[in-house]
Amino acid sequence: MSSTENTPKPRLAEAIASLGDTVNRLSHLSKRSYQNPYVTLGQWPAEVRPEEEWFSSPEYVSLYGTPLWETLDEAARRRLAFHEAVNFYSLNIHGEKGLMQGLAQRLYRKDLLGVSEYLHHFLDEENKHSIYFGGFCTRYAKVYRTRQFALPEARSQSVEDFLFFAKTMIFEEIVDRYNWIQARDARLHPVARFINDNHHVEESRHLVFGRQLVTALWEACVPSWGTDTVADLHGELEQFFVGSWREYYNPDVYADAGLDEPWEVAEQAWSAPAQRAHRRDVSTKVVTFLIAAGILDKEPVDAF
């Protein structure tokens, strides 16, 4: 199918136009809270002490609630939490890299001009987030590689747009739960709390925009897609949940934290009942939204 497919253009135009008030309000908030990422944080610490300070909330560490967690002493738990913070920031670096590329490609598309003002702010803020995440990783550790990859497919423009914004929303909804919890955790190092809080504040605007845009795109385009395309979209979004969550159980993290058999640790952690419950709990908000909107027809059970 060509990129100009049989999408009902008037319906899509109406859907984009319906976001006008939201775009204006969020753009105003972004302008009002504009910041310079090179001065907002202040001075980066010269060094950090991974075995003496918390950098991730222990309840959000991927081994929490598993038998292996019980075998770790306090220093080992903190060391693991540090490397998981680095992994979490690395996931955001990789996610935001793709997000920035996708936003840049859509900035001046005629059919998306109604939201282009906020896409500029969205892109600017994601770049700043990467400066914070990258600043931490490159100063105190490294950027972990991603194991996510996507094979190019010949799909219609409307399907590509929908999947881009839907996957962005899912990724950011999960990340934001971690941000919100860790920004308020007084046990964490001040830099970790700042990074999480700063990200949460700006992501809260992105999520408002994302929910409305994803809903608008779905309602405008789904009548033209057909049942096979809709079924494929359900399957791809369900697998995106699985792939996104899998990266929180990173064998490279376990190896750097000094754990033996890191791949086996990753599989045991993924399958642990406590971690399955954790993933379901963190995902509940976005899953409920997607099902209520008709975008998913069931819970992505393979992720939980």
C-alpha positions as CSV (number, residue, x, y, z in Angstrom):
1,M,0.0,0.0,0.0
2,S,1.4,3.4,-0.8
3,S,2.1,6.1,1.7
4,T,-0.8,8.1,0.5
5,E,-3.3,5.1,1.1
6,N,-7.0,5.5,1.5
7,T,-6.8,7.3,4.9
8,P,-9.8,9.6,5.2
9,K,-8.0,12.9,5.0
10,P,-10.9,15.1,6.3
11,R,-11.2,12.9,9.4
12,L,-7.5,13.0,10.0
13,A,-7.5,16.8,9.6
14,E,-10.3,17.1,12.1
15,A,-8.4,14.8,14.6
16,I,-5.3,16.9,14.4
17,A,-7.3,20.1,14.7
18,S,-9.0,18.8,17.8
19,L,-5.6,18.9,19.6
20,G,-5.3,22.7,19.0
21,D,-6.1,23.8,22.6
22,T,-3.8,21.1,24.0
23,V,-1.0,22.1,21.7
24,N,-1.3,25.7,22.7
25,R,-1.5,24.9,26.5
26,L,1.5,22.5,26.5
27,S,3.6,24.8,24.3
28,H,2.9,27.7,26.8
29,L,4.0,25.5,29.7
30,S,7.2,24.4,27.8
31,K,8.1,28.0,27.1
32,R,7.4,29.0,30.8
33,S,9.6,26.2,32.1
34,Y,12.4,26.4,29.5
35,Q,15.7,25.5,31.0
36,N,19.4,25.3,30.1
37,P,20.6,21.7,30.8
38,Y,24.1,22.9,31.3
39,V,23.4,25.0,34.3
40,T,20.1,23.7,35.8
41,L,21.7,20.7,37.5
42,G,24.6,22.7,38.8
43,Q,27.9,20.9,39.5
44,W,28.1,17.2,38.7
45,P,29.8,15.3,41.6
46,A,33.5,14.5,40.9
47,E,32.7,10.9,41.8
48,V,30.0,8.7,43.1
49,R,30.1,5.7,45.6
50,P,28.0,2.9,44.1
51,E,28.4,0.6,47.1
52,E,27.6,3.3,49.7
53,E,24.7,5.2,48.1
54,W,21.4,4.3,46.4
55,F,20.9,5.3,42.8
56,S,17.8,3.2,42.2
57,S,14.9,2.6,44.6
58,P,15.6,-1.0,45.8
59,E,11.9,-2.0,45.3
60,Y,12.4,-1.1,41.6
61,V,15.6,-3.1,41.1
62,S,15.0,-6.1,38.8
63,L,16.0,-8.7,41.4
64,Y,13.9,-7.3,44.1
65,G,11.5,-10.0,45.5
66,T,13.6,-12.8,44.0
67,P,15.5,-15.5,46.0
68,L,18.8,-14.0,44.6
69,W,18.0,-10.6,46.1
70,E,17.9,-12.2,49.5
71,T,21.4,-13.6,49.1
72,L,23.0,-10.1,48.4
73,D,24.4,-8.0,51.2
74,E,23.7,-4.3,51.4
75,A,26.8,-3.3,49.5
76,A,26.0,-5.7,46.7
77,R,22.4,-4.5,46.5
78,R,23.5,-0.9,46.2
79,R,26.1,-1.8,43.6
80,L,23.4,-3.6,41.6
81,A,21.1,-0.6,42.0
82,F,23.8,1.7,40.6
83,H,24.3,-0.4,37.5
84,E,20.5,-0.6,37.0
85,A,20.3,3.2,37.2
86,V,22.9,3.3,34.5
87,N,20.9,0.8,32.5
88,F,17.7,2.8,33.0
89,Y,19.3,6.0,31.8
90,S,20.8,4.0,28.8
91,L,17.4,2.8,27.9
92,N,16.2,6.4,27.8
93,I,19.2,7.5,25.7
94,H,18.4,4.8,23.1
95,G,14.7,5.5,23.2
96,E,15.1,9.2,22.9
97,K,17.5,8.9,20.1
98,G,14.8,7.1,18.0
99,L,12.2,9.5,19.3
100,M,14.1,12.5,18.2
101,Q,14.7,11.1,14.8
102,G,11.0,10.3,14.4
103,L,9.9,13.8,15.6
104,A,12.3,15.5,13.3
105,Q,11.0,13.6,10.3
106,R,7.4,14.8,11.2
107,L,8.1,18.4,12.1
108,Y,6.9,20.0,8.9
109,R,4.6,17.4,7.4
110,K,1.6,19.3,6.0
111,D,-0.9,16.9,7.5
112,L,0.7,17.4,11.0
113,L,1.2,21.1,10.9
114,G,-1.5,21.5,13.5
115,V,0.8,19.9,16.1
116,S,4.1,21.0,14.8
117,E,4.5,23.8,17.4
118,Y,4.5,21.3,20.2
119,L,6.6,18.8,18.3
120,H,9.4,21.4,18.5
121,H,9.2,21.6,22.3
122,F,8.9,17.8,22.5
123,L,12.1,17.4,20.4
124,D,14.0,20.1,22.4
125,E,13.0,18.6,25.8
126,E,14.0,15.0,24.7
127,N,17.4,16.3,23.6
128,K,17.9,17.9,27.1
129,H,16.9,14.7,28.8
130,S,19.6,12.9,26.8
131,I,22.1,15.4,28.1
132,Y,21.3,14.5,31.7
133,F,21.1,10.7,31.1
134,G,24.3,10.7,29.0
135,G,26.1,13.0,31.4
136,F,25.6,10.5,34.2
137,C,26.5,7.4,32.2
138,T,29.6,8.8,30.6
139,R,30.9,10.4,33.8
140,Y,30.4,7.4,36.2
141,A,29.9,4.3,34.1
142,K,29.0,3.8,30.4
143,V,26.1,3.6,28.1
144,Y,24.7,0.1,28.0
145,R,23.9,-1.3,24.5
146,T,20.3,-1.9,23.5
147,R,19.2,-5.3,22.2
148,Q,16.1,-3.8,20.5
149,F,16.1,-3.7,16.8
150,A,13.5,-3.2,14.1
151,L,13.4,-4.7,10.7
152,P,12.2,-2.2,8.0
153,E,8.8,-2.9,6.7
154,A,6.8,-1.4,3.8
155,R,3.8,0.1,5.7
156,S,1.5,2.9,5.1
157,Q,2.2,6.3,6.4
158,S,-0.8,6.3,8.8
159,V,0.3,3.0,10.3
160,E,3.9,4.2,10.7
161,D,2.7,7.4,12.4
162,F,0.4,5.5,14.7
163,L,3.0,3.0,15.7
164,F,5.6,5.6,16.3
165,F,3.5,7.7,18.6
166,A,1.8,4.6,20.3
167,K,5.2,3.0,21.1
168,T,6.5,6.4,22.3
169,M,3.6,6.7,24.7
170,I,4.0,3.1,26.0
171,F,7.7,3.6,26.6
172,E,7.3,6.9,28.3
173,E,4.4,5.7,30.5
174,I,6.6,2.9,31.9
175,V,9.6,5.2,32.3
176,D,7.5,7.9,34.0
177,R,6.4,5.5,36.7
178,Y,10.0,4.9,37.6
179,N,10.8,8.6,37.5
180,W,7.9,9.5,39.7
181,I,8.8,6.9,42.4
182,Q,12.5,7.6,42.4
183,A,12.2,11.4,42.3
184,R,10.5,11.1,45.7
185,D,12.7,8.5,47.3
186,A,14.8,10.3,49.9
187,R,17.2,7.3,50.0
188,L,18.5,8.1,46.5
189,H,21.6,10.2,45.7
190,P,20.6,13.8,45.0
191,V,21.7,13.6,41.4
192,A,19.6,10.5,40.8
193,R,16.6,12.2,42.3
194,F,17.1,15.3,40.2
195,I,17.4,13.4,36.9
196,N,14.2,11.4,37.7
197,D,12.3,14.5,38.8
198,N,13.3,16.7,35.9
199,H,12.3,13.9,33.5
200,H,9.0,13.3,35.2
201,V,8.0,17.0,35.1
202,E,8.6,17.3,31.3
203,E,7.3,13.9,30.5
204,S,4.0,14.6,32.1
205,R,3.4,17.1,29.3
206,H,4.5,14.6,26.7
207,L,2.2,12.0,28.0
208,V,-0.8,14.3,27.9
209,F,0.0,15.1,24.3
210,G,0.8,11.4,23.4
211,R,-2.5,10.1,24.8
212,Q,-4.6,12.6,22.9
213,L,-2.6,12.2,19.6
214,V,-2.6,8.4,19.7
215,T,-6.3,8.4,20.3
216,A,-6.9,10.9,17.5
217,L,-4.8,8.9,15.1
218,W,-6.5,5.7,16.0
219,E,-10.0,7.0,15.6
220,A,-9.2,8.8,12.4
221,C,-7.4,5.9,10.7
222,V,-8.8,2.6,12.0
223,P,-11.8,2.7,9.7
224,S,-9.5,2.5,6.7
225,W,-7.1,-0.2,7.9
226,G,-9.2,-3.3,7.9
227,T,-9.2,-6.2,10.4
228,D,-5.9,-7.7,9.3
229,T,-4.0,-4.5,9.8
230,V,-5.7,-4.0,13.2
231,A,-4.7,-7.5,14.3
232,D,-1.1,-6.9,13.2
233,L,-1.1,-3.6,15.2
234,H,-2.4,-5.4,18.3
235,G,0.4,-8.0,17.9
236,E,3.1,-5.5,17.4
237,L,2.1,-3.4,20.4
238,E,1.9,-6.5,22.6
239,Q,5.4,-7.5,21.5
240,F,6.7,-4.0,22.1
241,F,5.6,-4.3,25.7
242,V,7.6,-7.5,25.9
243,G,10.7,-6.1,24.2
244,S,10.6,-2.9,26.3
245,W,10.4,-4.8,29.6
246,R,13.0,-7.3,28.7
247,E,15.7,-4.6,28.6
248,Y,15.1,-4.0,32.3
249,Y,16.6,-7.5,32.9
250,N,20.0,-6.8,31.4
251,P,22.7,-9.6,31.6
252,D,25.4,-6.9,31.1
253,V,24.2,-5.2,34.3
254,Y,24.3,-8.4,36.3
255,A,27.8,-9.1,35.0
256,D,29.0,-5.6,36.0
257,A,27.5,-6.0,39.4
258,G,29.6,-9.1,39.9
259,L,26.9,-11.7,39.6
260,D,27.7,-15.2,38.2
261,E,25.8,-16.6,35.2
262,P,24.2,-13.2,34.2
263,W,22.1,-14.7,31.4
264,E,20.6,-17.2,33.8
265,V,20.0,-14.5,36.3
266,A,18.1,-12.5,33.7
267,E,15.8,-15.4,32.9
268,Q,15.2,-16.2,36.6
269,A,14.4,-12.6,37.3
270,W,12.1,-12.3,34.3
271,S,10.1,-15.3,35.4
272,A,10.0,-14.5,39.1
273,P,6.4,-14.0,40.4
274,A,7.4,-10.8,42.2
275,Q,8.8,-9.3,39.0
276,R,5.8,-10.4,36.9
277,A,3.6,-8.6,39.4
278,H,5.8,-5.6,39.3
279,R,5.7,-5.3,35.5
280,R,1.9,-5.7,35.5
281,D,1.6,-3.0,38.3
282,V,3.8,-0.5,36.5
283,S,2.0,-1.1,33.2
284,T,-1.5,-1.0,34.5
285,K,-2.2,2.6,33.7
286,V,-1.1,2.5,30.1
287,V,-2.6,-0.9,29.4
288,T,-6.0,0.3,30.9
289,F,-5.8,3.4,28.6
290,L,-5.1,1.3,25.5
291,I,-7.8,-1.2,26.1
292,A,-10.4,1.5,27.0
293,A,-9.5,3.3,23.7
294,G,-9.9,0.1,21.8
295,I,-6.3,0.1,20.7
296,L,-5.6,-3.2,22.5
297,D,-8.1,-5.9,22.8
298,K,-6.5,-7.6,25.8
299,E,-3.7,-7.3,28.3
300,P,-0.2,-8.1,26.8
301,V,0.1,-11.2,28.9
302,D,3.5,-12.3,27.5
303,A,5.0,-9.2,29.2
304,F,3.7,-10.3,32.6
